[in-house]
Amino acid sequence: PSLMMDTASDDQLGSGKWSTGPSVVFLVQPKWGTLGLLGRQLWSFAGDSDRKSVSQLLLEPFINYNLEGGWYLITDMIITANWNVDDSSNRWTIPLGGGFGKMFAIGEQKMNSKLELYYNVKKPTGAPDWTLNWTLQFLFPKK
């Protein structure tokens, strides 16, 4: 299950609704990396009565191709559909792109960093054309 809480500090930063719904992930890990799909559907059940209800689909296909030396290539496009939008031409956000990353350690601390660039081939009015993501993760693997 997924739960979205109404925690936004400004109306433009959130839906004003509490939402929940099912999530599922399928993945395989061949020798070269990871391949899979994450899916989620949310529906609102409580929150600001002056705001629109939430009915949102999220699909995230992902591919991680491992290279030598801790490097990898990645794509994990986050595709969304807002089923409650008034204008169906503004329903979908569909990015295309990817990036690269590296697993490394600073002393004993395991780390992961990645840089990704996505172009929105389909997007609602007012949404950005491009998205640039940089991630730095501290990893705590089982010993």
Backbone as ProteinMPNN parsed JSONL, in Angstrom:
{"seq_chain_A": "PSLMMDTASDDQLGSGKWSTGPSVVFLVQPKWGTLGLLGRQLWSFAGDSDRKSVSQLLLEPFINYNLEGGWYLITDMIITANWNVDDSSNRWTIPLGGGFGKMFAIGEQKMNSKLELYYNVKKPTGAPDWTLNWTLQFLFPKK", "coords_chain_A": {"N_chain_A": [[0.821, -1.211, 0.0], [0.267, 2.349, -0.456], [0.594, 5.571, 1.045], [-0.318, 8.9, 1.026], [0.294, 11.818, 2.671], [-1.241, 14.83, 3.861], [0.814, 17.199, 3.99], [1.902, 19.486, 2.944], [3.221, 22.789, 3.017], [2.202, 24.876, 1.612], [-0.462, 25.65, -0.632], [0.213, 25.282, -3.345], [2.135, 23.359, -3.271], [1.137, 20.878, -2.727], [-1.616, 18.492, -2.701], [-3.542, 18.93, -0.785], [-4.908, 16.869, 0.281], [-5.443, 13.699, 1.911], [-4.339, 10.607, 0.786], [-4.596, 7.27, -0.519], [-3.656, 3.993, -1.734], [-3.06, 1.08, -3.867], [0.203, -0.384, -4.387], [2.699, -1.819, -6.46], [5.534, -3.789, -7.337], [7.628, -5.126, -9.799], [10.494, -6.987, -10.505], [13.56, -8.055, -11.985], [16.808, -9.477, -11.689], [19.183, -9.76, -13.658], [22.54, -10.851, -14.558], [23.823, -8.508, -15.446], [22.569, -6.317, -14.2], [19.667, -4.561, -13.092], [16.187, -4.773, -13.786], [12.942, -3.522, -14.097], [9.552, -2.657, -12.961], [7.644, -0.263, -11.31], [4.494, 0.372, -9.946], [1.71, 2.445, -9.054], [-1.392, 3.5, -7.684], [-3.272, 6.176, -6.545], [-5.954, 7.352, -4.483], [-7.885, 9.981, -3.122], [-9.054, 10.351, 0.265], [-9.617, 11.992, 2.36], [-9.336, 15.38, 3.613], [-8.817, 18.82, 2.563], [-11.841, 20.18, 1.712], [-12.304, 22.043, -0.253], [-10.528, 21.553, -2.252], [-9.541, 19.729, -5.253], [-10.358, 16.265, -5.748], [-8.098, 13.458, -5.482], [-6.86, 11.309, -7.919], [-4.546, 9.469, -9.026], [-2.182, 7.991, -11.127], [0.941, 6.314, -11.091], [3.669, 5.214, -12.868], [6.729, 3.579, -13.018], [9.11, 2.59, -14.918], [12.227, 0.887, -14.753], [15.705, 0.623, -15.374], [18.855, -0.59, -14.657], [22.101, -0.67, -15.496], [24.995, -2.302, -14.87], [28.392, -1.279, -14.735], [32.014, -1.476, -14.875], [34.056, -0.87, -11.923], [32.239, 0.205, -10.076], [30.574, 1.952, -11.405], [27.513, 2.804, -13.147], [24.808, 2.719, -15.541], [21.64, 4.307, -15.812], [18.071, 4.406, -16.024], [15.08, 5.658, -14.891], [12.332, 6.51, -15.378], [9.657, 8.519, -14.333], [6.451, 8.189, -14.85], [3.362, 9.785, -14.953], [-0.211, 9.994, -14.448], [-2.957, 12.065, -14.186], [-6.043, 11.444, -13.344], [-8.217, 13.038, -12.748], [-8.072, 15.459, -14.01], [-9.395, 18.296, -15.739], [-8.982, 18.856, -18.47], [-8.209, 16.552, -20.776], [-5.911, 16.525, -22.358], [-3.972, 17.406, -20.721], [-3.399, 15.388, -18.982], [-1.26, 13.462, -18.791], [2.181, 12.976, -17.794], [5.108, 12.305, -19.322], [8.27, 11.345, -19.249], [11.508, 11.122, -20.873], [14.676, 9.741, -20.858], [17.73, 9.508, -18.957], [20.647, 8.484, -17.075], [23.739, 8.395, -15.213], [25.671, 6.741, -12.669], [27.565, 6.185, -9.613], [28.842, 3.858, -7.305], [30.498, 4.089, -4.221], [32.921, 4.533, -1.578], [33.514, 6.432, 1.356], [35.903, 6.354, 3.51], [34.72, 4.082, 5.81], [32.118, 4.418, 5.146], [29.637, 3.558, 2.95], [28.533, 4.756, -0.205], [26.345, 6.233, -2.684], [25.97, 7.882, -5.724], [24.207, 9.688, -8.212], [23.419, 11.072, -11.437], [20.887, 12.372, -13.391], [19.06, 13.117, -16.4], [16.068, 14.201, -17.801], [13.72, 14.558, -20.439], [10.552, 15.887, -20.876], [8.393, 14.414, -22.876], [5.684, 14.417, -23.113], [3.475, 16.48, -21.379], [1.701, 18.277, -18.788], [0.183, 21.536, -19.2], [2.247, 24.199, -18.278], [4.038, 22.634, -16.881], [7.509, 21.664, -16.416], [9.887, 21.499, -19.167], [12.229, 20.032, -18.998], [13.928, 17.891, -16.631], [16.342, 17.744, -14.153], [18.086, 15.591, -12.126], [19.945, 15.072, -9.21], [21.399, 12.796, -7.035], [22.518, 11.896, -3.808], [23.371, 9.35, -1.78], [23.574, 7.849, 1.427], [24.621, 4.705, 2.309], [23.714, 1.774, 4.089], [24.545, -1.129, 4.309], [23.767, -4.576, 5.201], [25.903, -6.317, 7.426]], "CA_chain_A": [[0.0, 0.0, 0.0], [0.903, 3.667, -0.412], [-0.146, 6.591, 1.773], [0.155, 10.262, 0.813], [-0.232, 12.652, 3.745], [-1.401, 16.257, 3.586], [1.833, 17.879, 4.798], [2.445, 20.637, 2.219], [3.14, 24.055, 3.74], [1.576, 25.84, 0.716], [-1.404, 24.964, -1.528], [0.845, 24.932, -4.619], [3.103, 22.289, -3.062], [0.484, 19.599, -2.448], [-3.006, 18.332, -3.113], [-4.454, 19.241, 0.296], [-5.681, 15.655, 0.533], [-4.856, 12.436, 2.317], [-4.647, 9.654, -0.285], [-4.035, 5.936, -0.364], [-3.923, 3.083, -2.845], [-2.135, -0.047, -3.992], [1.496, -0.281, -5.076], [3.265, -3.12, -6.821], [6.804, -3.711, -8.048], [8.143, -6.339, -10.418], [11.871, -6.773, -10.933], [14.47, -9.178, -12.193], [18.189, -9.041, -11.559], [20.142, -10.53, -14.443], [23.945, -10.598, -14.182], [24.26, -7.171, -15.837], [21.965, -5.231, -13.438], [18.292, -4.675, -12.606], [15.153, -4.37, -14.737], [11.671, -3.676, -13.411], [8.472, -1.687, -13.083], [6.907, 0.1, -10.111], [3.198, 0.967, -10.254], [0.954, 2.908, -7.891], [-2.597, 4.296, -7.93], [-3.733, 6.842, -5.324], [-7.251, 8.025, -4.43], [-8.012, 10.741, -1.877], [-10.135, 9.932, 1.151], [-9.861, 13.036, 3.36], [-8.56, 16.591, 3.39], [-9.467, 20.092, 2.277], [-13.01, 19.965, 0.841], [-12.263, 23.022, -1.341], [-9.531, 21.111, -3.238], [-9.962, 18.614, -6.108], [-10.028, 14.906, -5.328], [-6.902, 12.875, -6.084], [-6.865, 9.999, -8.566], [-3.284, 9.611, -9.743], [-1.41, 6.802, -11.467], [2.377, 6.472, -11.254], [4.385, 4.061, -13.418], [8.159, 3.864, -13.064], [9.977, 1.531, -15.441], [13.611, 1.187, -14.396], [16.791, -0.231, -15.855], [20.151, -0.256, -14.09], [23.108, -1.491, -16.179], [26.246, -2.181, -14.117], [29.672, -1.181, -15.432], [33.144, -1.754, -13.99], [34.513, 0.161, -10.999], [31.134, 0.794, -9.335], [29.785, 2.824, -12.273], [26.329, 2.201, -13.757], [23.883, 3.532, -16.335], [20.312, 4.158, -15.214], [16.888, 5.168, -16.398], [13.931, 5.353, -14.033], [11.377, 7.548, -15.753], [8.437, 8.533, -13.53], [5.308, 8.518, -15.703], [2.175, 9.997, -14.126], [-1.488, 10.368, -15.064], [-3.93, 12.657, -13.272], [-7.332, 11.052, -13.909], [-9.241, 14.03, -12.423], [-7.831, 16.732, -14.695], [-10.523, 18.679, -16.59], [-8.554, 18.808, -19.874], [-7.483, 15.282, -20.921], [-4.601, 16.738, -22.991], [-3.062, 17.718, -19.62], [-3.455, 14.259, -18.052], [-0.042, 12.653, -18.68], [3.564, 13.431, -17.815], [5.899, 11.177, -19.821], [9.66, 11.741, -19.48], [12.415, 10.226, -21.591], [16.051, 10.105, -20.538], [18.477, 8.614, -18.08], [21.855, 9.065, -16.528], [24.805, 7.505, -14.767], [25.96, 6.857, -11.251], [28.736, 5.458, -9.106], [28.876, 3.393, -5.924], [31.843, 4.326, -3.709], [32.999, 4.609, -0.119], [34.354, 7.431, 2.003], [36.258, 5.599, 4.701], [33.864, 2.9, 5.949], [30.758, 4.76, 4.745], [29.254, 3.265, 1.571], [27.793, 5.873, -0.793], [25.873, 6.144, -4.059], [25.625, 9.168, -6.306], [23.787, 9.566, -9.605], [22.978, 12.271, -12.14], [19.952, 11.976, -14.444], [18.42, 14.19, -17.155], [14.868, 13.717, -18.479], [12.925, 15.492, -21.232], [9.132, 15.521, -20.843], [7.849, 14.347, -24.239], [4.272, 14.762, -22.911], [3.402, 17.13, -20.071], [0.612, 19.243, -18.616], [0.5, 22.946, -19.384], [2.945, 24.795, -17.143], [5.062, 21.73, -16.342], [8.812, 21.928, -17.04], [10.296, 20.686, -20.319], [13.356, 19.188, -18.585], [14.168, 17.66, -15.21], [17.694, 17.305, -13.823], [18.1, 15.03, -10.773], [21.198, 14.604, -8.631], [21.144, 12.072, -5.8], [23.634, 11.437, -2.996], [22.799, 8.462, -0.772], [24.391, 7.136, 2.392], [24.162, 3.319, 2.295], [23.99, 1.036, 5.304], [24.293, -2.547, 3.996], [23.932, -5.555, 6.279], [27.27, -6.822, 7.491]], "C_chain_A": [[0.854, 1.26, 0.0], [-0.006, 4.621, 0.342], [0.494, 7.94, 1.485], [-0.519, 11.134, 1.868], [-0.301, 14.108, 3.3], [-0.44, 17.036, 4.473], [2.399, 19.122, 4.127], [2.225, 21.923, 2.998], [2.471, 25.154, 2.906], [0.672, 25.069, -0.242], [-0.772, 24.529, -2.842], [1.809, 23.761, -4.494], [2.458, 20.932, -2.809], [-0.981, 19.63, -2.828], [-3.995, 18.788, -2.045], [-5.301, 18.053, 0.707], [-4.81, 14.555, 1.119], [-5.277, 11.424, 1.262], [-3.994, 8.313, 0.008], [-4.373, 5.094, -1.588], [-2.88, 1.988, -2.921], [-0.856, 0.324, -4.735], [1.969, -1.687, -5.384], [4.596, -2.878, -7.531], [7.16, -5.096, -8.575], [9.581, -6.044, -10.801], [12.579, -8.104, -11.118], [15.877, -8.618, -12.101], [19.093, -9.985, -12.337], [21.568, -10.141, -14.049], [24.38, -9.157, -14.446], [23.635, -6.047, -15.018], [20.567, -5.536, -12.943], [17.341, -4.113, -13.643], [13.816, -4.539, -14.036], [10.68, -2.57, -13.684], [7.808, -1.513, -11.728], [5.605, 0.74, -10.556], [2.467, 1.343, -8.982], [-0.259, 3.687, -8.366], [-3.055, 4.862, -6.597], [-5.114, 7.452, -5.526], [-7.333, 8.76, -3.106], [-9.193, 10.235, -1.063], [-10.449, 10.972, 2.234], [-9.026, 14.26, 2.987], [-9.43, 17.788, 3.106], [-10.609, 19.891, 1.275], [-13.072, 20.959, -0.325], [-11.295, 22.62, -2.452], [-10.065, 19.927, -4.022], [-9.558, 17.274, -5.497], [-8.798, 14.423, -6.074], [-7.251, 11.517, -6.686], [-5.665, 10.014, -9.498], [-2.586, 8.263, -9.908], [0.058, 7.176, -11.581], [2.924, 5.153, -11.779], [5.855, 4.445, -13.518], [8.919, 2.648, -13.59], [11.426, 1.883, -15.119], [14.558, 0.128, -14.946], [18.082, 0.303, -15.246], [21.165, -1.209, -14.721], [24.454, -1.259, -15.505], [27.47, -2.179, -15.033], [30.781, -1.493, -14.43], [33.424, -0.579, -13.06], [33.404, 0.84, -10.212], [30.262, 1.741, -10.137], [28.57, 2.067, -12.801], [25.587, 3.236, -14.601], [22.489, 3.278, -15.792], [19.267, 4.948, -15.977], [15.771, 4.714, -15.47], [12.901, 6.477, -14.18], [10.106, 7.434, -14.917], [7.299, 9.086, -14.389], [4.089, 8.68, -14.798], [0.963, 10.33, -14.983], [-2.394, 10.897, -13.966], [-5.307, 12.418, -13.881], [-8.414, 12.095, -13.672], [-9.035, 15.366, -13.118], [-8.997, 17.02, -15.648], [-10.208, 18.531, -18.073], [-7.69, 17.563, -20.072], [-6.132, 15.438, -21.624], [-3.539, 17.09, -21.939], [-2.944, 16.573, -18.617], [-2.094, 13.641, -17.767], [1.224, 13.495, -18.56], [4.399, 12.207, -18.196], [7.32, 11.672, -20.124], [10.432, 10.685, -20.267], [13.832, 10.679, -21.277], [16.712, 9.073, -19.656], [19.715, 9.309, -17.566], [22.87, 8.011, -16.136], [25.038, 7.725, -13.281], [27.187, 6.058, -10.874], [28.514, 5.111, -7.639], [30.318, 3.567, -5.441], [31.795, 4.344, -2.18], [33.886, 5.778, 0.272], [34.674, 6.837, 3.372], [35.442, 4.31, 4.729], [32.448, 3.15, 5.424], [30.533, 4.485, 3.267], [28.342, 4.377, 1.065], [27.336, 5.513, -2.205], [25.561, 7.558, -4.524], [25.243, 8.953, -7.76], [23.299, 10.913, -10.127], [22.119, 11.824, -13.308], [19.329, 13.21, -15.083], [17.262, 13.597, -17.94], [14.181, 14.858, -19.222], [11.476, 15.015, -21.21], [8.548, 15.581, -22.25], [6.352, 14.631, -24.239], [4.173, 15.337, -21.513], [2.192, 18.043, -20.005], [1.1, 20.671, -18.88], [1.143, 23.494, -18.114], [4.002, 23.91, -16.517], [6.392, 21.999, -17.052], [9.071, 21.015, -18.234], [11.335, 19.651, -19.906], [13.372, 19.015, -17.073], [15.585, 17.134, -15.05], [17.682, 16.846, -12.374], [19.518, 14.639, -10.39], [20.879, 13.987, -7.281], [22.461, 11.715, -5.128], [23.031, 10.637, -1.852], [23.886, 7.91, 0.135], [23.801, 5.732, 2.488], [24.594, 2.608, 3.567], [23.683, -0.455, 5.066], [24.46, -3.425, 5.23], [25.364, -6.073, 6.255], [27.268, -8.305, 7.698]], "O_chain_A": [[2.016, 1.238, 0.405], [-1.23, 4.498, 0.287], [1.698, 8.115, 1.672], [-1.746, 11.185, 1.952], [0.486, 14.553, 2.466], [-0.806, 17.481, 5.561], [3.293, 19.76, 4.683], [1.157, 22.124, 3.577], [2.199, 26.24, 3.419], [1.003, 23.948, -0.628], [-1.172, 23.511, -3.406], [2.257, 23.222, -5.507], [3.165, 19.931, -2.689], [-1.515, 20.665, -3.225], [-5.166, 19.012, -2.351], [-6.303, 18.212, 1.404], [-3.608, 14.484, 0.862], [-6.447, 11.382, 0.879], [-2.974, 8.235, 0.693], [-5.258, 5.438, -2.372], [-1.93, 1.965, -2.138], [-0.838, 1.214, -5.585], [1.671, -2.63, -4.651], [4.761, -1.883, -8.237], [7.01, -6.101, -7.88], [9.874, -4.985, -11.356], [12.245, -9.117, -10.503], [16.117, -7.446, -12.392], [19.696, -10.894, -11.767], [21.764, -9.197, -13.284], [25.233, -8.638, -13.725], [24.103, -4.912, -15.11], [20.301, -6.626, -12.437], [17.635, -3.113, -14.297], [13.566, -5.586, -13.438], [10.908, -1.68, -14.503], [7.45, -2.492, -11.073], [5.612, 1.575, -11.46], [2.579, 0.664, -7.962], [-0.177, 4.445, -9.333], [-3.211, 4.121, -5.626], [-5.418, 7.996, -6.588], [-6.906, 8.236, -2.077], [-10.19, 9.76, -1.606], [-11.445, 10.84, 2.946], [-8.126, 14.181, 2.152], [-10.632, 17.778, 3.373], [-10.38, 19.484, 0.136], [-13.813, 20.74, -1.282], [-11.245, 23.28, -3.49], [-10.933, 19.199, -3.541], [-8.538, 17.173, -4.815], [-8.488, 14.91, -7.161], [-7.868, 10.679, -6.028], [-5.749, 10.508, -10.623], [-2.426, 7.503, -8.953], [0.388, 8.237, -12.11], [2.67, 4.096, -11.201], [6.19, 5.509, -14.04], [9.324, 1.781, -12.817], [11.813, 3.049, -15.204], [14.26, -1.066, -14.978], [18.364, 1.499, -15.312], [21.098, -2.42, -14.506], [24.996, -0.154, -15.557], [27.567, -2.968, -15.973], [30.502, -1.746, -13.257], [33.076, 0.562, -13.363], [33.602, 1.952, -9.721], [29.297, 2.286, -9.6], [28.589, 0.839, -12.893], [25.72, 4.445, -14.407], [22.181, 2.168, -15.36], [19.546, 6.024, -16.508], [15.551, 3.516, -15.291], [12.644, 7.259, -13.265], [9.538, 6.347, -14.809], [7.204, 10.291, -14.619], [3.812, 7.813, -13.97], [1.083, 10.868, -16.084], [-2.575, 10.249, -12.936], [-5.699, 13.105, -14.824], [-9.449, 12.048, -14.337], [-9.761, 16.319, -12.837], [-9.524, 16.108, -16.286], [-11.07, 18.125, -18.852], [-6.559, 17.517, -19.589], [-5.281, 14.558, -21.495], [-2.344, 17.073, -22.235], [-2.439, 16.773, -17.512], [-1.795, 13.324, -16.615], [1.33, 14.575, -19.141], [4.399, 11.2, -17.488], [7.546, 12.339, -21.134], [10.051, 9.516, -20.314], [14.157, 11.859, -21.412], [16.304, 7.912, -19.614], [19.833, 10.534, -17.606], [22.867, 6.893, -16.649], [24.656, 8.75, -12.716], [27.772, 5.353, -11.696], [28.064, 5.936, -6.844], [31.257, 3.234, -6.164], [30.731, 4.184, -1.582], [34.878, 6.076, -0.394], [33.833, 6.818, 4.271], [35.473, 3.534, 3.774], [31.667, 2.21, 5.272], [31.167, 5.111, 2.418], [27.49, 4.879, 1.799], [27.877, 4.603, -2.833], [24.955, 8.339, -3.79], [25.858, 8.151, -8.463], [22.835, 11.767, -9.373], [22.544, 11.005, -14.123], [19.095, 14.217, -14.416], [17.433, 12.613, -18.66], [14.07, 15.973, -18.712], [11.209, 13.849, -21.499], [8.245, 16.661, -22.759], [5.805, 15.044, -25.262], [4.711, 14.768, -20.564], [1.711, 18.526, -21.03], [2.294, 20.956, -18.789], [0.642, 23.277, -17.011], [4.792, 24.382, -15.699], [6.399, 22.51, -18.172], [8.546, 19.904, -18.308], [11.326, 18.524, -20.403], [12.895, 19.873, -16.33], [15.983, 16.188, -15.73], [17.313, 17.613, -11.484], [20.211, 13.96, -11.147], [20.169, 14.585, -6.473], [23.407, 11.284, -5.788], [22.27, 11.174, -1.046], [24.972, 7.55, -0.319], [22.602, 5.585, 2.724], [25.703, 2.815, 4.062], [22.683, -0.974, 5.562], [25.18, -3.084, 6.169], [25.958, -6.244, 5.191], [28.333, -8.918, 7.78]]}, "name": "protein", "num_of_chains": 1, "seq": "PSLMMDTASDDQLGSGKWSTGPSVVFLVQPKWGTLGLLGRQLWSFAGDSDRKSVSQLLLEPFINYNLEGGWYLITDMIITANWNVDDSSNRWTIPLGGGFGKMFAIGEQKMNSKLELYYNVKKPTGAPDWTLNWTLQFLFPKK"}
